[in-house]
Amino acid sequence: MALHHRNSVTGLLIQATCRFYAALCLLAICDGAPTTQRQALLAKVAQIQARFRTWSRQAPANFELYTALIEAERSRILGHWDAAEADYNRAIALARTQGHGPVLALAHELAARSYRQQHRLQRAAAALKQAHRAYQDWGAEAKAEALAADYPEILRPGLSGVARPQREAIALVPSPLDGNLSPLLRACQRLIPLTTDREALTLAILQGVAELVPADRMLLLTPELSPESGQVTTLQWRVQIKGQRQSQQSLWVKRSPQNDPRPAKTLAQLPPIFATAFRQGMAVSGPRQTAQLHPNPYLSSPHLFCLRLGLPSNPMALLYVESAVALAPPQQQQFELLGQQAAIALSHARTQDVLTQALDQHTEAMYQEVAERHLTEQQLAQQLERAQIIATVTQKIRASLDPGTLLQAAAATIGSAFQSSRCVIHRHRAGETGTLPLVAEYLAPGCVSLQNYPLPIKRNPYAQATLEQEGVVALNNIYSHAMENPARVFFLHTQTKSLLAIKTCHQGNTNGILALHQCDRFRQWSADEIDLFCALADPVGVGHAQVQQLEAEQQQRQALEAAKAKIEKL
């Protein structure tokens, strides 16, 4: 029957259990087997060991115990006594920590056999006593009696001189799991592909229980862990199902809303059956115990079952079932097996959630880092472009000795850099109050020149503000402000819509105005453009001073030449 259902339990814990006992059986056959047969058996055991090592790395709480005991038996067969003893002790410690009674008793019995082979009789006797006690604690009375009958001098010292009684033939008792396993297998298989969908997985667990148990009502409570201590703080129900499996009625499903106004409850606030199941792993209540474990006057089901999914140190959920009938032993064991598989599926789902959250955080951090790096690169590129423009304007001003082209080169460079419609440079002399003459101009194609439109100062608030204030006059829409003639006429004739202007100075004296005009649209001047424009005012102010100096030198040279010519005529 096991071979028939072998392909239906892929991914279930029962498959690992079968491989564990298969490995121990193969190692037991190795005792006294010929060398060739032993090598073949050890090769098969090595394949099983490789699987368990992989599983142990992925889920040590589930498989490290099995791995340790298999490695201990293999070391015994090979004669590596120190390694075998260490692995026996490790398996015993893990079994005791996890509360795994069958493997604890078996580990003590196999360790005793190893000590007998080494003629360490005192250690062997102590291990046998512990194995006998573990079998009794587990409830395997027949196995404990058989062990005492085999070693009466150790386990029954008062009867060591009495002849050993003849064993009676033991009839094979069918396993509690014998019978129809199809509902259990279907329920377990349904959980395998749903480990990434928490809600669907929760519903599949309860529907699987409904196929195994004649349940009236089921709840799945998920614990909330304290981030500091890791202990369970509260439990909140997520899904409940009502329905009669025997009457083939459709299941009634109710999900807890995410914003449930009812607060989550602690274990102390829940009925005692939940705290009992959390401590012991499973709590079963009959009609007599129901009033103590779940004091609810509206409770109509006499039989209650509560199963903890997962280890006490890492609980996944509490599965609560109300039923009108008691569970038979096969149903109870199938219920426990389904709980084990549900715990594995919930553990995988929790791990998937953690990995997904970590991946999302890492991806978001990467995107933020890329965005910050891109912004930094843009800022560096803007700073480099700004430095290049300032250096170009300064170089052209210093390199030219022609007063007529010195400022014209600067205007062309600034206008093309800002992609403006017009860049103009006006000269200002102390005491001038009428108009400012145009000394340099850059024009984009199709724009009107200002050669025939001198800049008025009177009744021109923009020109007056530019000459009086320290800073930039930035106007995104000139016509949104009140203007009088001749300023309005000036801007209408020149088709100017947006303006950026600043006065130029040299050694504290105002010597001109630098302005940008946008004629094809209303332009929103950015903060970076205004900062760059302010930085260009200083080299243009130096250019004005250089033009004045060159013009003064030319006038002086012309005066000297005129005086020389006059002297020569005399």
NORUR-V658988 format. One line per field, one symbol per residue. phi: phi as a letter, one per 40 degrees, with the letter a starting at -180 (. if undefined). psi: psi as a letter, one per 40 degrees, with the letter a starting at -180 (. if undefined). A space follows every 50 residues. Layout:
phi: ???
psi: ???
This chain:
phi: .cccccccbcgccccccccccccccccccccgcdcccccccccccccccc ccccccccacccbcccccccccccccccgccccccccdccccccccccgc ccccccccccccccccccgbcccccccccccccccccchccccccccccc bccbcbccbccccccccccccccccdcchccdcccccccccccbcbbccc ccccccccccccbcccabbbbbcbcccccgcccbbbcbabbbibcccfcc ccbbbcccbcccccbcccccddccccccccgabbbcdccccccacbcccb ccbbbbbcchcdcaccabbbbbacbcccdccccccccccccccccccccc cccccccccccccccccccccccccccccccccccccccccccccccccc bbccbcccccccccccccfccabbbbcbbdgcbcbbccbaabbcdgcccc dcbcccbcfbccccccccccibbbbcacccbcbbcccccdccccgcbbbb bacbbafgbcbibbbbbbbcacbccccccccccccccccccccdcccccc cccccccccccccccccccc
psi: ddddedeefheiddddddddddddddddddheiidddddddddddddddd ddddddddgdddeddddddddddddddeegdddddddddddddddddefg dddddddddddddddddefgddddddddddddddddddegdddddddddd gdedegdefdeiihihhihhihhiideiahedddddddddddeeeehddd ddddddddddddhgidiiihhhihihddeeihdiihidhihiihddefii hhhhihidfhdhiiiiddeiiddddddddedihhhaddeddddggheehe hehihhhhhiideghdihhhhhieiihidddddddddddddddddddddd ddddddddddddddddddddddddddddddddddddddddddddddddeh ehddeddddddddddddefidhhihiihihehecihiheihhhiheihie degihidhfgddddddddihaihhhdhdeeihiiiedddddddefhdiih iiiiihfehheahhihhhdeihhhhidddddddddedddddddddddddd ddddddddddddddddddd.
